[in-house]
């Protein structure tokens, strides 16, 4: 039996999701078409809406539907503190700890020379401009404790310290090799409170 091309395309598209292999993608595609066409249509609309409406904040680079995100516009945030994270998911995890009241810069990745990702790919020029605006007093590096995350933190630390900024690193309450998105809020809270100078 030949599978319809639209079903093949759906399966191939689902394989783009992290952790979804060929068999899982095929099962999801068949499930949606057989048991949940309404859910499939809703998913389609939600994806189209997200792609059309979500872009990067002009100040912190996180996801937003506006030019400037709500966090950057919040007058109650401490503009003297700037926390650097790899992804919006990492930013969300730190926010959920309720221990940090400063602002953010989201790299949307990490330095990885083997993958061809260098400083320009992470908008580090924008980060430097933001950190040296005369308002920021401390930059908190909250990249993941992977090899790439550590290399990214070291590069940013050296770059910013050369410009006279105070730079700290979240403490290693987060497991080595761990990613913030998958760490419990209590561990991240302890790491944020115990951050140290680099």
N, C-alpha and C positions, 0 to 999 in steps of 0.2 A: 504494500500500500504506500502510495506517495503522499507525504505530508504536505498540506497546503503551504504555499510560499509565505503567506501572511503569518501562519503559525510558526514556521521556521524563523522568520524575522523577529517575532515576539520572543521566542526562546533565545535567540542570539543576543537580543537586546537585554534580556534579563541577566545574561551572563556577565554583563558589565558591573552588576552589583557585587560588593565584596562578600566573599564566602559562598557565592552561588556558582556551582559547577554546571556542566552540561546536563546531567541527569536532573538536578534540582530545578534548573531553568525550565526544562521540558515539563516536569511535574507541575510547576507553578503555571506555566502557559496553558496546559491542558485543564488544570483546575479552574482557572479564570474563565476559560471559554465554555467549560461544561457546567460549572456550578455557580459561578459568580460573575456573570456578564455585567451586572450593574456595578459591582465592585471594580471590575476592569475599566468600565467607562469613567467611574469616579477617579480611579488612579490616573487614567489618561488625562483627564481635565486638571487634576492637581499638579501633575508633572508639567503640563503646558503652562499653567498659571505660574508655577514657580520659575520656570525658565524665562518667561516673559517679564516677571515682576521683580525677581531677586537679583541684586547686583551688589557691588562692594561699597562700603561706607567710604566717603572721601577722606575721612580722618583716620579711622582705625583699621580699615580694610576688611571688616567682618561682613557678614551677609545682612542686607537690609532692603526694604522696599522704598527707601527714601534716599536723598543725597547723603544725609548724616543720620547715623543710627540713634536710637533712643538713649543708649548708654552714653554716647558722646555728648548728647544734648542735656543730660541730667545735671542740673546745677548743684545737686547734693553730692556728686562724686568729687573725690580729691584729685584735682588736676595735676598735683605735684607728683603723683605716683603713676607710673606707666608700666603695665604688665605685658610682657611679650609672650604670646602663645603661638603654637603651630597652627591650630585649626579653630573654627568657631565651636566645635564640640568641646575642645579643651577649655575655651572661654566659658562655655555654659557650665561645665563641671566646677570651675573655680567660683562662678557666681552662686552655685548651689550650696557652697560651703558657708556663705554669709559672713566670711572673714575678711574680704577684700573690698574696699570702697573706692579704689582709684579707677583709672581709665585703662584702656587696652590698646595693643597693636597686634593684629592677627597676621602672621606671616603667610598663611595658606600653604605651608609646606616646611621643609627643612633643607639645609645644605646637604647635597648628596652628589659629590663629583662623579661617582660611578654611574649615576643616572643622568648626568649632565645638568644638575640643578645647582646653579651658583648664586652669588649675592644679588645679581640683577633680577633673577627669577623670583626672589622673595621680597622684592620691593624694599630692600634695605636702605635705599636712598630716601624713601619716604619715611621710614622708621627714624633714620638719623635726623631728618628735618624736624620730625615731630618731637623727638627727644631733646633736641637742642633749641627749642622754641623760647627758652628763657623762663618757662613755667614749670617744666618737669624738673624735679630735684632728685628722684630716684627711679631707676629702671629695674623692674623685677623680672628676671629671666625665668620663665616657667615652661621652657621647652621640655620635651620628654627625655627620660634618662636612657635613651638608646644611643648608639654610637653617633648617629647623625644628629640627634638632638643635642648631645654634649658638644659636638663640633660646632654646631650652630650657636649655642650659648657662648662658647669660648670666643668665636669670631666676633659676635655682637659685643661681648664684654670688652674685648681688647679695643674694638673700634670706638665704643662710647667712652671708655675710661681715658682714651687718648684725647678726647674732647672735654675732659674734666668732669664728667658725670659720675654720680654715685650709682654703682651697679651691684645688685644683689641677685642671688640664685635661690630658688625655693630649695628647702632642705630635702634630704633623701628619705623622707617618710614614704615617698612613692617608690615602689620596688624598682630595682635596676632592671632595665629592659622593658619596664611597664609603660603604658601609654595612658595619659590622664583620662581619656574617654572611658576607660575600663576600670578605673580605680574608685573605691568608695569615697564618699564625700568627707568622712572623718579623717581619712589618711591625707587627703589633699588639704584639708583645713590645718592639720598639724604641720604639713610641709610648708604651707604659706606662712603660718605664724612663726616657724623656726627658720625662715630664710636667712641666708648669710651673705656677707659681702664676697665678691669674687676677686 
